[in-house]
Amino acid sequence: MKNDIKNIGNNVSKFAKKAQKDISKTAKTIKSKASDSIDKGKENVTKVLDQNGDGQVTIEDVIIMGLKVPGIKINRAEFIKKEFGKKYSKETIDKIIEFNPAHENISLEEINKIADSVIQYERLCVSGISTALSIPGGIAMAATLPTDIAQYYGYMLRATQKLLYLYGFPEIDIEEAQLLDSATMNTLIICMGVMYGVAGANAALKSMAKALGLGVEKKLIHTALTKGTIYPIVKSVAKWFNVRLTKEVFAGFFKKSIPVVGGIIGGGITYVSFKPCCEKLKKTLQDTKLSNPNNKDDENIINIEEVKPTKMKKEDAE
């Protein structure tokens, strides 16, 4: 009897060890397949997001994708007519289009109210889209995530254009997203930097506004943005975004694997995060030479009229 019990015990022990090995082997197989699936998903997402073909996900890629979203391009003249047309005469509207709202003595309080309504409208639009696009889970993410990112940054760029025009900036030529000139791309990068609080972006945007307000030639501003004193700030902001985007995209990969609930959370997070970014840009634009004639320079303002091309480091030129 004792031998039988001992034999049963030995058999159970052997069975348990075998089962443990089988479970371990199965777990490793599942882990390997899951890892391969995730890697494949990441690779697919990178390919879709990589608009300039450099094998990386950069802020330039995201801006190009965002501008390709239908309805993102804002016609400055039409926007001004829509926002001011009901209250002011055609003559005043024409002057605002020719110059800017501050030039026609439109109060900052009134401009701020319009800006608040713009931010709220764009916020509602993008959060609704984010929730809808976040519902699919698993491998479906590879198709929805790039669209989600393009829509989010697209609406952020739409809000950017509207805020720039309200606070005195001239129209930005973004008719062909894939063919943006360097100065336009760098202007948008600076604006995005302001929205996310990246060091130097605030001073760069105020410096551009000062130059425009003082009537500095566009050619000099172009030079400052592409190889002059503002260019190093552009590079710094772009670098900050490139690190963030890599984390954001692939953190989103895992979040997207939670269907429905992930959608609700995704839309909520978008709703919460969108407004502070726009508010930062609004705050910077409120007090520049374009929006406030009595604006006083701070110590970080760059005098673009005195700009001289800066030498690029080797890695910047590549």
PyMOL commands that set and color helices and strands:
alter all, ss='L'
color gray80, all
select helices_A, chain A and resi 2-49+59-68+76-84+90-98+102-104+108-133+138-166+177-179+182-195+201-213+218-226+231-255+261-286+304-306+314-317
alter helices_A, ss='H'
color red, helices_A
deselect
rebuild
show_as cartoon
